[in-house]
Amino acid sequence: MDLTVNEFIEQYKKQFQSLYAYPVEEGTDEQHYSALAQFIKNHLSTYWKDTRERYLDNSAKQVYYFSMEFLPGRQLRNNTYNLGLLDVVKEGLDELGLSLDTIEEAEVDPALGNGGLGRLASCFMDSLASLSIPGNGNGIRYRYGLFRQKFVDGYQVEVPENWLRNRNIWETRNTKSTCTVRFGGNVWLEKNQQGYMETKYEDTLNVLAVPYDTPMVGYQNNTINNLRLWSAEIPVEEEDQYPTLESREPISEITQVLYPDDSNYEGQLLRLKQEYFMVSAGVQSILRHFRKYNVPRKNLPDKVAIHINDTHPALVIPELMRLLMDDEHLSWEQAWEITHKTCSYTNHTILREALEKWPVDMMKSLLPRIYMIIEEINRRFVEQMLPLYGERITWQTAILQNGVVNMAHLAVIGSHSVNGVAKLHTEILMEDVLKDFFEIYPERFNNKTNGITQRRWIHLANPGLTKLLDNKIGEQWKRNPSELKVFKGFERDKETLEQLAAIKLKNKKELADYIEKVKNVKVNPEAIFDVQIKRLHAYKRQHLNVLHILHRYLEIKRNPKADYVPRVFIFGAKAAPSYTYAKQIIKVINSIADLVNNDPDIGDLLKVVFFENYGVSLAEKIIPAADVSEQISLASMEASGTSNMKLMANGALTLATLDGANVEIKDFVGEENLFVFGLTSKEVYELKGRQDYNARALYEGQDKIHAVLNALTDGTVPGLQGEGHALFDSLVQYNDEYFVLKDFESYVTAQEDIDTLYRNQPEWLRKSLLNIAASAPFSADYTIKRYADDIWKVKQHSSNGFAVTILDEPLA
Ligand SMILES: *Cc1c(COP(=O)(O)O)cnc(C)c1O
């Protein structure tokens, strides 16, 4: 993009003055942020419009990615970079005596997602735009994001995240594209004069869905896609019916909060309302846009692909059926043919408690017409399957079971594609969780291993590494990630390894400064920075990490003279507010931090840092400084993981169970270049099957485990109010559901191997380099290309040939 530094300065000054009516010199960081974001948005609007028109002119097939969560992170730097303006803007600001680093901190980081699922959706939006694939996001504009996490006396406290306090510059309220979503009331079918069955509604709650569109900027390719987030409002013509603030509640609450839990849904009426609201508005707006293509309705699957990100948007299936039958007057058979060719579904979890099931009564009264359609989908499914597969399989795969609607079953039956998010996860779906469906529809199942956008997670988060890569292997890797493997050629190049070490140290110093600033803890940048950042959940096993830290502490106390490698354990994790056990683990970690960080015997040998309010912006600070990536879930439980990919790409060495995408990380980088420990998924299944696991025997029989568990309950850790006992009980009394004690010994051994290797810096650096070089396959560009080719059948529509190119595909 052509803009000189001087032009930028001129235009920026104008922009600033038009907003604030006084000169730039007097602006606050926040005002500069607003002015700069507005400047960038103005700048991109032409490309946004052009992209829309280009897709329409090409009669391009579009994909709509439906997700209850997006976790985009800050957008100013990302958008400026992808527009090709970053250097000019930085230089211009510099001349004005301003700094992008400071200004950027004034941008809120929208927490419209819980964790990996939402972040994946946002990485995908970045890759869709960067590949010039017509791809749209569809979700909810939550008035309040995920709670802001604070620690008070080491306990998590949740406060509302008022992320829209200052205007959100990036979004455009698009009143032209509103639609109405109906809830409840009475519904019946009536024959009209033309002989059609017409659907009649009475006494419904009508909600106006207002879209807020946000530009998704492609990487230097003039492509700007759209993320559409819906907000619930009172229909203009019904304003009179809502005279009091209280009466407006039932409508405004629909898009008020993001549910703070991605692995456990109680039967919440409001959650179901949110899901249908987003789905109905999204599908209505798709059909409206589709009419512009002027092709017969039966060709909808040639022009539209709808993706269901986890089961939350699975009501897309009955909603599309409803609109095709009731509004477009197609027959059931025609509508069904179109619907299942249009929809595809990604499964994200095997956790039982996360597989959504809605009470039939709730669905029936909230969404009467939708329920009728689900009943009919189910009736036809059962009728078709009974003679082919018999009673057992048919009833186990039915959508309606014991008074609930099984959303995963609806999603599988109504889609042409079902994918898992890592090889192992897809295998587990086919062999266990969705086994019966795999028997019925084997052709629907496929794997799409998750990915991350390297633009945010390397180019921007780690400019030092990016520059080193550019110097060593040229800049091609930015457009063709598989070029990263060329970096492997430098594994024995002393100069490169030293440069790599210097970059890591610089990143660690920056993080150390930040730790001192926000946590008031001094850490040694020469220590191993050991990082576990992800939602707090028992299956992710932060408590295994905790036990090892305590073990280490006891070792140093017992034998202070031995030769230890200093270690800083870094955590970031929010716990769902209702998840007591997870919150108890947070408290235990914070108390252990108090213990070790203030013990003069320990000094630099051990430090524990638990950041408050983990999110994308924190991840961007932590990841480039990490030496060790903790990916220690119980094998089979983590569907993919993506922090493992981000950390590897930044040169951290992975400490992993063979779970999720860790398996593929191992395959690409080679077993000798990461630290694998613990039970395999197969062993976990066998151990569960045998039903003879005895955690108490491990506690009583193994000295290290004994000592560590005792330290949790005997007052060694200060300030606990029973949380140590809670942990002890879950592990011993309740027999350790996630086999923490079983994996403990091999985890400790792997941790010792890490120390040993770290002492041999050239070897450590070599392995770090090999990890960076092997991270290319986890570029979301590849993941998206595979979704586009295999599932969505959508093409790249570049305007200038500058789409990110994918020359070869490193993942078979
Ligand atoms: C990448 C990311 C996650 C996912 O982490 P996992 O270790 O895969 O669970 C969660 N939250 C944020 C903010 C992320 O950037």
The ligand as a Gaussian input file, in Angstrom:
#p B3LYP/6-31G(d) Opt

LIG

0 1
 C       -4.248000     -20.255000      22.096000
 C       -5.102000     -19.778000      23.202000
 C       -5.844000     -20.686000      23.954000
 C       -5.813000     -22.166000      23.713000
 O       -4.854000     -22.769000      24.542000
 P       -4.812000     -24.354000      24.727000
 O       -3.540000     -24.609000      25.422000
 O       -4.852000     -24.942000      23.371000
 O       -6.008000     -24.708000      25.539000
 C       -6.617000     -20.186000      24.993000
 N       -6.649000     -18.879000      25.279000
 C       -5.936000     -17.985000      24.585000
 C       -5.988000     -16.547000      24.963000
 C       -5.141000     -18.396000      23.522000
 O       -4.435000     -17.492000      22.821000

